[in-house]
Structures are given as C-alpha cells and as structure tokens.
C-alpha cells in the first residue's frame, strides 16, 4: 500500500485557490463511500455516514481550518475527536439510515479522520494547482505527469511518470491527480522551450483511453452492487488505471459552483457591480482554458454522455429581455452539454460546410461574452447569439431557461451552433422572425 501523502509542509502557507475550492463545496450526505462519485465529491463536501448536517459542518469547518491555517494531521484528529464524541458520531454504533434500515457501522475513529484529512486536503490542493496551471496555458501549454518514485508507488502510477501531454489532451479530464486513495502524484506545467531543452516527447492519449464501470462494493443491507467509473490508459507496453471512483478531475468539476455563483449574482442589488463581477468571471483565463480542454475532449472522443460545461454568465440586458418575453427569469448561467456539442458538430453540418471549426468551438466562452448581436427568435422562442465566423456569421442557439437531464437547476443551454449568411439573418429581422435584443448586423 502507498504511504499517505504528507501535506504538513505544503500547508504552512494558505494556498488561496485550494481554500476557495474547498469552501465552494456544498454538502452531500451519503451512506456508503461508494455512493459518492468523484465528480460529486469535487463539488460537495462528503463524509459517508455523516447523516447529520451538524456533524458534517463540524468536520468541514476543521478541514477548512487545516487548509487555511496549516494545522497538522495530529492536531486535526485531536481537535475533532472530542467534538465528534460529544455529537455522538464516534466509534461503532447502530445507525438507522433514511430507508429505516439498522446497521452497526464504524463512525469516527483516528483512521477514519486521517483518511478524511488526507483525501480532502490532497483533492483541494490538486484542484488549486489545476486552476493555476490553466491560467498559465499561454506560456506553459504542456503538462507532465510526475509520480513519487519510491517503493510505495503503485506500478500503475509509475507508468505515467515523466510523460507529457498538451493541456487540452483528453487524459487530463480523467487522470489529473489524485488518481486513487493516498495518491501522491502531481502535474508539472512546462513551456515549449522546456520540453525541447529536456528532450521530452509530447504524446496524445487519443485512442488509448477507456472508461468503464467497476465494482466498488456491495451494500450489506440490500445486496446492491455499487459501481464507479475507472479509466485505463495503455500504450501497448505500459498501463495506467485509476482507482475505482477516482476517474475524473476535481478541479474541472465546476458546474455546481457556477450555479451557486449565478444565484448569488442575481441577489446583488447593484447592477453595475454585478456586471463588473460577470465580466471578471467571464474573462478569467482559467475558465477559458478549462472550456478549451473540455470541448477538445468531447470533439475528439465523440462519445457524448451527460456531461455539461459552463460557458459564462449572462449579462443583465439579455437576462431582462428573456424574462420580458418568457415570463420566467433566465438562469444566468450559459452552458453546453456533450450531446449538444456533438449535435452541432453533426455530419449533416459538416457536409453542408456550416459546422464550426475547432478554434471557434474553443472560443465560445469569449464569443458569447462579446457577441456581434443577440437576437430573439420569435418563432422558436429562444436566443440567437450571432458571432463572426470568417466571411460569414455563426448563430449560437440558446434555450433560456432550460432543464437539463441530471442537472437539478435550470440553465441557459446552447442547443445548436452553425454558420449562416448575413443576408439570412437580416432577412429574418426584416420579416419579423427575429427581434434585435443587443448589437446590430
């Protein structure tokens, strides 16, 4: 078994991005750890069997302090133990779950608290590193996987050590560390000059990745088998496999956080301040880079699932226009799903020559933030963001607000995108099919 990661030294200073990431989490109550997918854990602080919010809040506040103040693992355990004992969440107890089933379970213990400490801090720090590295992709676009090469390192993780991939490579969507319990791996960002100077080879994971489901455990009460995603990378010689439930990227799981931000933006009374915040968020390099990475993976693999990615926050004038025409407030968060990306990039659009280029897809967050015009489709009752596309225009069709499968909140969703002629758009305006909300043609 690998040795636990030692974060004591790293926590001497407060890494703002890691703390921000941790504090952005909500609460997710689970009965078994197998229920908590990594993507869910990345958005919501989860402690299996902590079915009381007061207990969860106690644990969360102490992990928060560990990040921001750099307390040691020993101090973390010594501080939490009496508080959890007083709250009745410690040792082996008979606990009744939400379904009414009783079970003897192990609640708080030194080993359990140690796992909580290491897992949450490691995940938060790596999420912070991911955001930092995304913000510097213009100068450091190549990422190198680094493993700790000692007797405790898994052979699977050792197989990726030293290998370099572009930051948009699909591998970083599922294999950005940590990749298992106690994983000590990290990623190093490199410039093109460094790659050349070090004699490194930039590889591609396309065609080498396979994500499937693996058994994570069995519910003793019901017999239900829990399955979690596992991703495998192979080049014919060496093989890297994530731990069960660790196939993902904690730093890129941003949707839940963005939904909460959108709700908070609406509550701001000062419209000028709200617009400044929206522009600051929409123009953030890390957000742009994250989207480029995500959509590159979707278009390369072409196996759409239920994944969805934020594009940016909707401005006040457009949101007001939506509410005026639909009677419903806009969600204020623009997003696109994997399935809608592949729908827009269909063979039909490609054959007709109206499909967007990869560069245009990657630039969607910027384009939607500064469109040439925004129209309202009076027949289909949705938004049309018009952007420049070479000598032509492209229209990005947005349903607002719109419910998305497996998403608890409505979003402003891009449902299609393709090139059109300026003449066609002008004709639509003159004929009354389109109304101009913003900008002009």
N, C-alpha and C positions, 0 to 999 in steps of 0.2 A: 504493500500500500504506500502511496506517496506521502511524504511528510506534509503536515499542514503548512499553508503559506504564512510566513511571518511578516505581518504588516506593521509591527511596532515602530520601526524606524520611519517608514513612509508616513505614519500618522503624526509625526512631530509637528508638521505644518498642515494647516487646513487646505485641502485641495478643493477650491470652490465648486468646480464642476461636479465632483463626486458628491459633495454635500447637497448641491442643488438637485442632482439626480435623485438622491435618496429621499429628500424632502418632498419631491414631486410625486412620490408614490401615494396611492390611496391605501385602502385596507381590503384584503381579500382573505376571507375565513375559509379554511379547508379542513377536512377531517383527516385525510391522508396526504402525505407529501406528493404522492403520485398524481393527485388531482391538480396540482399547481404547475401548469406549463411554464417553461422558462419565460416565454413572452408575457404571460400574465404576471409572473413574479417580477419581471422587469418594470412593470407599471404599478404594481400594488404590493405593498409590504405584506408578506405572507408567513405565518408560522403555523404549520399544520397542528391541528387540535387546539389551537388557541381560539376557542369559540366565543369568548367574551371580549368585547371591544376594549374594556378597561385593561385586561391583561395584555392584549395586543398593543395598546397605546403605551403601556409601561415598558414593554420590550422595545418598541420602536423608538421611544424617547432616549433610551440608553444606547441604542445603536447610533442614533443621531449624535449623541454626545461623544461616542467613540470616534466618529468621523471628524467632528469639528474640533474636539479638544485633544485627540490623540491618546485616549486612555488605553491602558494595556488590556490584554485578554483577561489576566488575573483580576484586575480591578473591575472589569465588566462583569465577570462571574460573581465576585464577592459582593458587588453592589446590588445586582439583580436577585440573587438567591433569597435573601430575607424578604424582599418586596414581593416576590412570587409566592413564597411560602405563606405570607400574610394574606395574599389574594386567593390562596387555595389552588394554585397552579404549580404543583411541585410533587415529585415522586410518582409512584404508581398509584393510580386511583381508578375507581369505577366511574366512568363518564358516560352520560347519555347523549347521543347525537341528536340532530334535528329530526331524524326519522323515528326516534324513540328507542333505538337500539342501545343496549348497555354493553360496555366493553372495558376490560382492565387495560389501561394504557399508561405508557410512560410519558409523563408531562415534563416539567422542568427537571434538569439534572446537570451536573457540571459538563458532561459530554455533550448534552443537547445544547446548552448555552454556548459552548465552544463552537459547535457547528453553526449556530445562528450568527455568532460574531464573525467567524471567518468567511462564511458564504456571503453574507450581506455586504461586508466591507470589500471583499475581493470583487464582487459584482459591481458595486458602486464605483470603485476606483477604476476598473476597466471601462465602465461606461463613460467616466470622465475623460479618460485617455482617448477613447474613441471620438468624443466630441472635439477635443483639442486637435487630434490628427486630421479630422475632417476639415477643420478651419484652416489648415495649412496645406491643403492638397495642391494649391497652385505652385508651391515651391517644393513640396515633398509628396509627390503623387504615388510613390512606390512603398508598399508596406511589406516588412519582413517578419515572419513568424519566428519568435525566439522562445525556446524551451530551456529550462534549467537542466543542464546535463550532469546529473549525478545518479547514484544508484537507486534513487526513489522515483525517477522519472519514468512514466509509462512509455513503453516502446512505441505505442500509437502516437503519442505527442512528440516523441523524439523524431519520428518520421517526417514531421513538418519543419523541424528546426532549420533555420537559415534560408528557407525558401521564400522567394519574393514574388508578389502578385501586385498588379495595379490596384489602387484603392477601389475601383469600380468592379473588380472581379467578383463573380458570384460567391466565391469562397468566404468572403467576409460577412455575408448575410447569415451564415450558419456556423462558421468556425472562428469567429473572433473570440478570444479568450474572455472568461474562463470556459473550458470545454468539458468539465467534469467536477465532481466534488474534490476540493483540495487542489485544483489545477493552479500551477504557478507560472504558466506561460504568459507571454505578453507580445505586443506588436511594436516594432520599431519603424518609424517613418523615415524614408530616405529620399534624397534628391536624385535626379538623373545622373548628375556628376558622381555622386557617391556610389551608385550602382555600377557605373563604368569603372571607377577607380578600384572598387573592391572585386571586380571581375565577376559580378553576380549575374545570373540569368533571370529575366522576368518571365514567369510562366503564366499559363492560363489553366483554370480549373474546368473550363467548358468541356462537357462530356466525361468528366472524371468524378462528378459529384452524384451521389444517390441518397435521397432522403426517404426513409420508410419508417414504419412504426415497430416498436419493440416492447416486449412485456416489461412493465416496471414494477409489478407486484400484484397481489391478489387480496381483495377485501375479505378478511376473515369472517365477517358477518354475513355477507351476501354472496360471496363466491365470484363477485365481479372481477374480471381481469382488467387492470389498468394498463393502457398503452401510452407511450410517449414517443415523440419523434427522435430519430437517430440519423445523423448524416455521416456518410462514409466518403472519403477521398482516396482514390487509388490511381497510381500511375503505372501499374503493371508490376512494379518491384516492391514498392512500399505502400502501406495502408494506414490512413488516419481515421479513427472512428470516435465521434463524440460520445460522451456518456449519455445514458438514457435520460431524456428530458432536457439535455443541455444543447440541443441543436437550435441555435438562434444567435441573436446579438442583442445583449441587454441595452446597449447604447442606442440602437436604432429603433427600439420599441417605443415610439413617441406618440402614437395616436391618442392614448388615454390622457396623457399630459396635455396635449394640444386641445382636446375637447374641454378640459377644465380651464385652460387659458382663455378659450373663446368665450366661455360662460362668464369669466371674470371681466373680460374686456367689455362685455355688454353692460356690466354693473357700474362701469366708470361713468360718472356724470359729465366730466369734462371731455367734450368731443375732440378738442384739439390735442389733449394729452393722449386720448385713445388712438388717434391717428398716428401720433408720433410712435407709440408703442407698436402699432401694427406695422409701420414701415420699418422699424428697427428689427422686428422679428422676421419679416418677410425678406429683408436684405441680408440676414445673417449668413455668412459663408458656410458655416457648418450645416445649416438647413439645406442650402443649395447642394452641397456635396453629398449629403445623405440621400437626397432625392435622386441625384445622378447615379449613385451606386445602386439604389433600389430598382429604378426603372431599367438600368442596364442589365440587371439580373433577370428581370421579368421578360424583357425582349429577347434575351439570349436563350433562356431555358424554354420559354413558350409553353409552360405547363401551369396555367393560372389556377390559383387556389382562391381562398377567401381573404387573402392579404389586401390591405389598403394602406395608402401612404398619404400624409398631409402634404398639400401644395402651398398653403399660406392662409392668411386671414383676410376675410372680405372687408373692404372699406365701407365706411358709413353710407356714402351716397348710393352705392349699389345695394346694400342691405335695405336701405329705406325704400328703394324702388321695388325690391322683391316683396316687401311687406305690403306696400301700397297696392300691388297687383294681385297678390295671392291671399291677402288677409292673414298670412302667417309670417312670423319673424324668420329671417334667414338664420341658418345655423352659425354663420360667420366663420366657418372653417371649411375651406376648399380642400377636396381630397379626390383621389382616384383609386380605383380598385385594380387588381391584377387582371381581372376578367374584362374590364372596360378598356384597359390598355391594349390587350390582345384583340378586342373587338375593333378598336380604332385602327389598329395595325393589321387589319384583315387582308387576306389575299385579294379580295374584291377592291379594296382601296389601293393596294399595291399595283394591281393590274391596270387600274384606271389612272395611275400616276398621281393620286391625290393623298397618299399616305404621308405623314410627317417623316422627316429624317430623324435619325438617332439624336443628332445635335438639337433638333427642335423639340423632341420629347424631353431631353435632359434639361432644356431651358424653360420648360413650362412654368416652374415657380416664378422666374423672373418675368416671363411674358404675361402671366396672369396678374402680376403686380403692376405692370405698366403696359396695359393693352392699348392698341391704337383706338379701339372703340369698344363699347359694351352695348349690345342690343337686347331688346326683349322680343322673343318670338311670340307673336300674338295668337298663333295657331296651336303651337305645342306647349305654350305657357312655360318657357324656360329661358335661361340666359344664354347669350351668344357672346363670348369674348372673342374679339377679332384681333389677330396679330399679324404682323408682316411675315411673309414666307417667300423669300426671294422676290421674284417679279409678281407674285400673286399674294393672296391673303390666305389665312387659315382661320377657321372658326372652331372654337372650343365650346362644346355644348355642355351646359351645367344645369342640372336639376336642383332647385333650391326651394325649400329644404327637402331632403330625400332620405328615406330609410334604407339602410344597407344591411344585408344579411349578416348576422352575428355581430352587429355593432349596436350597442344599447342606445346610442344617441343618433339623432338625425344629423346629416352632414350636407354640405353643398357639393354635390358629386359631379365630376366630369364623366359624362356617359358616352361621349364621342368626340372625335377630333379629326379634321381633314381639310385639305386645301380647297378653296373656292376662288372664283374670279371676283374682282372688284365690281364688275358690271352686275353680276348676280346679286351681290349684297345691296348695291344701290337700287336695283330693280325691286328688291324685296321691300326696301324702305319706301320707295315711291308708291308701291302697290298696297301699302298698309299692312304687309305681313310682319314687318319689323318696326319697332319703335326704338329711337336712339335714347339710351339712358346716359351715356357718357362718351365723350370724344366725338370723332367725326371721320367720314370717309372721303 
